[in-house]
Amino acid sequence: MGLLGSALREATRRLAAAGVPSPRHDAEALAAHVLGTDRASVALAAARGDEVDPGPAFAELVDERARRVPLQHLVGTAAFRDLVLDVGPGVFVPRPETEVVAQPAVDEAAALLAAGRRPVVVDLCTGSAALALAVATEVPGADVHAVELSDQAHAWAARNVARWAPGVDLRLGDAATSFADLDGLADVVVSNPPYVPPGSVPVDPEVRDHDPQVALYGGGPDGLHVPRRVVTAAARLLRPGGLLVVEHADVQQAALLAVLSASGNWCQPAGHADLTGRPRYVTARRAAS
């Protein structure tokens, strides 16, 4: 089997016993991080029986992962669409389900650019800047702005912006009150705000114990206090016809659609599912005043 294969087998056993959902994947990812390569190369080397010893650094990382420290914190990065983002303590780790939330913002910006306009896109509660950078890198020429309330998360976002799209206007501040200079000028407002209801503590230790609470809990009895503030801010920022995209928990879609429908600020409210079929985000168009 070789040294590498043996190390991976033992790490996989330990991670599985600790309840890690994807033990083999995570063992290979940790080995790849230590060896300075990628997961595919590690898997191939193990299958060949290569005598490669990942060493004590690998064992230490496996110990931490078995204690349910997020894999992304241990390797320092998280994949999001075509990006590899720097993440760590103090910032929400972007999730695969949020990748579908980026798509309507990307599509709208691309359509406006193709029509000869430079689209103005605003990402509220940007966290690691995942949504802002998805638009900025997939629609070069878009005028992208982002804001984050947390100092720690803003620092991670700044690293990602500097790496992927230095032209993004990243600000530190409250999503509800930021960008007064863009009132009525935005074409797209996209947001993955905090939305977890207060009684719905996440089950996974990686989320419950390591994601910052300010990025998880939306406030109010239904978790929609912050999302409602995002909707209000978007009504101020968007031009008539502009697009709003907001992520939510799978139990909140009807309530958030009711918020949009009850206001005279919005038309065409619609709910959308993620790739697993779960209700994931809403869209609406800014109505003419």
N, C-alpha and C positions, 0 to 999 in steps of 0.2 A: 504493500500500500504506500510506503514512503512516509517520511517524516511529516510532510504537509498534510497528506491524507489522514494520517493518524491524529494530528492536531485538530483538524477540522471535524473529524468524527467525535472526538472527545468534547470539543466546544459545542457542537450541535446537541450532544446529549445533555450537557449542562444547561444550555439555554432552553431546551425543551422542558427540562425538569423545573425550570424557573417560570414557565408559563409564557415565554416569549413566543409570539404568534408565528414567526417565520425564522426558526432557529438556524437552518442551513444557510439561508440567504444572509442572515446577519453575521454568521461565522465567516462566510466567504468575504463579506464586505469589510469586516474588521481585519481579516488577513490581508486583503488588498490594500487597505489603508496603511498597515504596518510595512508591507513590502513595496509600497510605492507603485502599485499597478492597478489593474481593474479586476472586477469579479470574474469576468469570463476567463481571464488569464489564470487566475487562481484555481478555478474549477478545472481547467484543462491540465494545469500542472499536477493537481491532485489525482486526476484520472490517469495521468501518465506514471504516477508513482514517484514523482520528483522528490529527491532528498533535500527539501528546502525546509528549514526550521524557522517558523515565524517568531520564535523566541519569547522572552518574558514580557515584552511589551504587548504582544498578542494576548497572553494569558491574563494580564492586568485588565485589558479592555474587555475580555470575555467576562471577567469577574464583575466589572461595572455594568455590563449589559445584563448580566444575570440579576443584578439589583434593580433592573428596569430603568436604568438611565437611558434616555432615548438614543437610538443608533445615530441619529443625525448630530447629536451633541458630541458623541464620541469621535465621529469622523470629521465633524465641523462643517458639513455641507448637507443640503437637501436638494433633490431634483424637483424642478417645476417646469413643465412643458419642455422647452428646449434649453432651459437654464439650469445651472448648478449654482445655488445660492449659499452664501456663508450664513450659518445659523449657530446658535448656542444659547446658554442660559440668558433669560431676559427677553427672548423674542419667540413669538408663536411659530412653530414649525409648519410651513405650508403643507397642505394635504392634497393628495391626488384629486379629491372631489372638487377642490377649488379650481382645478384646471379648466373645468367646463364653464365656470363662472367667467373666466377671462375671455372665452370665445366670443360672446356677443359684443363685448367692448372692442375686441380686436377687429371683428367683422365690420362694426359701425365705423370705426376709425379708418379702416382700409377703404370702405365704400366712399367716405367723404374725401379721402385723399385722391382716389381715382376720379372723383368728380371735379377735382381742381381746387379743393379747399384744404387748408391745413387744420386738421381736427384738434380741438382742445379737449384733453382727457384729464379728469381729476380722479385720483384714487384716495378715498377717505378711509382712515384706519389702516394704513398701508402695511404695518408690521415689518416684515423683511423686505418689503417693496416688490413682492412677487407679482401682483396684478399690474402695477405701474410698469415694471420692467418687461412683462410679457407684451404689453402694448408697444412700449418704446422700441423693443428689439424686433418685433414682428411687423410693425408698421413704421419703418423709418420715415421721418418727416412729421410724425405726430408731435404735438406740443403737449408733453405729459407733466402733470403736477401730482404731488403726493404729500400727505401729512400724516404724522404719527405723534401720539400723545406721550408715550413712554420714552424717557431718555435712553434707556438701554436698548429698546427696540429700534429707536431712531439711529443709534450708532451702528447697529447691524445693517439697517437699510442704507445708511451712508456708504458702508463698505461695498454693498452690492451695486448701488448706483454708480460708484466710482469705477467699478469693474466692468459693468455691462452697458451703461448708458449715462455718461456724465452729464448729458444735457437735461436730464430729468430735474425738475424743480422740486427738491425735497425740503419740507419744512417741519419744524417741531412745533406742535400745537394741538388744539382741540378741533376735531373734525367739524363740530357744530358751528364754529365761529371763524374758521380759517378761510383764506382766499377771498376776502372782501373785494380785492382787485379784479376778481374774475366773475363777479356777480352778473348773471345774464349772458355770459360769454361761453360757457362750457357746452360742448357737444355731447359728451359722455361723462357720467359720474358712475364709477364702479366702486364697490365696497364689500369687503369681508369683515364686517364689524363683530365685536363681541356679541354673542346672542344666547349663550347657554342659560336656561332658566335657573333660578337660585336653588331649586330642589333637585336638579338633575346633575349631580356631581358625576363627572366622567368616570367610567369604570376602569379604563386603562391607566395604570400607574404612570406611564410615560406622559400622559396628558394631565392627569389629576395632580401629580406631584412636581411636574417640571415646566409645563406651559404656564406663563405668567397669568395670574388670575384676571388682571386688567384686560387681557386679550381674550379671555374665555367668557366671563359672565356679563350678560347684557343689561342687567339691572331691571328692577320692577318685578312684579309677580309672574310675568310671562317671559322675562328675558329680553323683551323688545324695547326697553327704554332707549338704549343706544341706537338700535336700528331706526326707531322713530325719529331720533335726532338727525340721523344720516339722511332720512327721507326729507325732513324739513330743510336741511342744508342744501340738498340737491335741488329742491324747488327754487331756492335762491340762486344757485349757481347756473342752472341749465337755461339755455335759450329755448324758446318755443320749439317743440319737436325734438328736443334733445333726449337722449336715452339714459335711463336709470337702470342699473343692474346691482342687486343687493342679495348676498348670500344669507341663508337662514338655516335653522335646524329643521329636520324633516317634519316636526309637529307644528311648525309656525307658519306654513305657507298661507293657509286660509286667513289667519289673523293679520298677516302683513298685507295680503291683498285687500282685506277690509280697510286697513289704514289708507291704502292708496285710493280705493274707491270712494271713501268717505270725504276725501279732500277734493276740492275743485281744481287742484293743481295738476292732476294727472289724467291721462287717457290711455287706452289700450293696456291696462294692467293684465299681466299674464304670469302664471306660475310655470316653472320648468323643473325637470328632473335631472339628476346626475346619471352617470353611466351604470349605476346599480338600480336605477328606476326610482330612487327615493326623491321626494320633493327637496330641491336644493337651493333655488334662487328665484327671484321675481324680477320682472322687467316692467317698465312703463315709460310712456312718452310725456314730456312736459307739455301741458296744455297751454294754449294761448291765453294770455292774461285777459 
